[in-house]
Amino acid sequence: MPKTVLLTGTSSGIGEAAAKTFIANGWNVVATARDPSIVLRGIESPRLLSARLDLTDISSSTAAFEASASRFGTIDVVINNAGIGLGGPLEGVSLERLREHLEVNVIGVAAVCQAATAHMRSRGRGLIVNVTSLAGRVGIPFLAPYCAGKFAIEGLTEALHYELRPFGIRVKLIEPGGARTRFVHPWADHPAYEPAADNVRSMMVRGAEKAASPDRVAAVILAAAKDPSDRLRYVATDAVLALRVRQLLPERLWRKVLSKGFGLGAQG
């Protein structure tokens, strides 16, 4: 009997690659997005269900889980991948925009975790996988809003490890670095931070063009979903090297390396 996975944010990028990977490996796949009509176009399979799930609409999470259960029965794994970007100097980010960002990247993810827990708890088993980022472990200059959301999900997931373990529900984190996708960071501007902020933004754009394929992250997500252990974190792409260096270097030296890497000089 094939297992069933529900994924958020599958209209492109890592989510799309992961959904295709799970289908190719024999899983039932519930691929969700704000617009399900554009999900996995060209793929026809009785093991694929496209469903609407908007992280700003809690009722859509409930409806997606109900549709999944009706079609496939038990949902074994939930992959929280959907999210949005936001960068630029924090001083230039309106609080309204920051609230909207966190509503999607934190509250929306928490809502899906709640729906998944409610589905899995009575069955005494299940796995929730939250996709964060290198920016959930390391502060990146001019990505303060994005880092805030990803750091929050790191803490949320680590806390859930203890809360959900008595119910047979495991949680895991996927921490990718760069991946070659259409994901972008809407950018806030503030003249006091130029040209440094614009230089960092340009570096990020150039880096994204040379980044690893999202298939590499999808392979790590599949491996985590199949791993029966209580391992919490799985690192992917260039985050592997970055976090290894971060672990080895003293804090002050790490800050100098990161600053220099983003063209901000060797400030400590």
C-alpha angles and dihedrals in degrees: 000000000000119000121240127232128187116204130188124212098027100148092097146341123021094354093053092046091049093049091052091047093053092048091049089053095053102261128139104245130205103193112194135188139149087264109033092184091077096047117118095339114201095025115112117182137143085225093062126085121177115205138172117252121165114183090215092055111065092188089062090059091053092047092049092052091048092050090048094051091047092052103037107010113222119036106217101183134023119197115200101202106137118106146128135236134237128174145157132088109331090227088064095051114096115229089235090057091045091052091050090050094051091043088064103033099040113015093038092050091047090052091054090048089053092050091047092049092050090052096046104036098074090049093052095229144066145112131241116196118192118197111214126155146239080270087067091063102031129042109239119203113254093008097090095131093048093044090050091057096044093045087052093054091048090057093041092053095046090052091048090057088072097037098051101036093087088059095052092252116134127198131205139182128220112203112190126178119205121347128180102246140124090260111129138176114236102226131226118207134214122170094218091068098050137148091013096061094047091048091053091048091052091050090052092051092050091045092052091056090058097038127119123278115268086237088075091058091044089056090055091048091052091048090051092049090053095044109102093195129100092246108144109195132049118181123205141192118345092347086080093068095036094054092044090055090044090054094050100045127076113249096254094049092047091054090052092050093048093046092050091046090058094045094254095122124249096299115158 
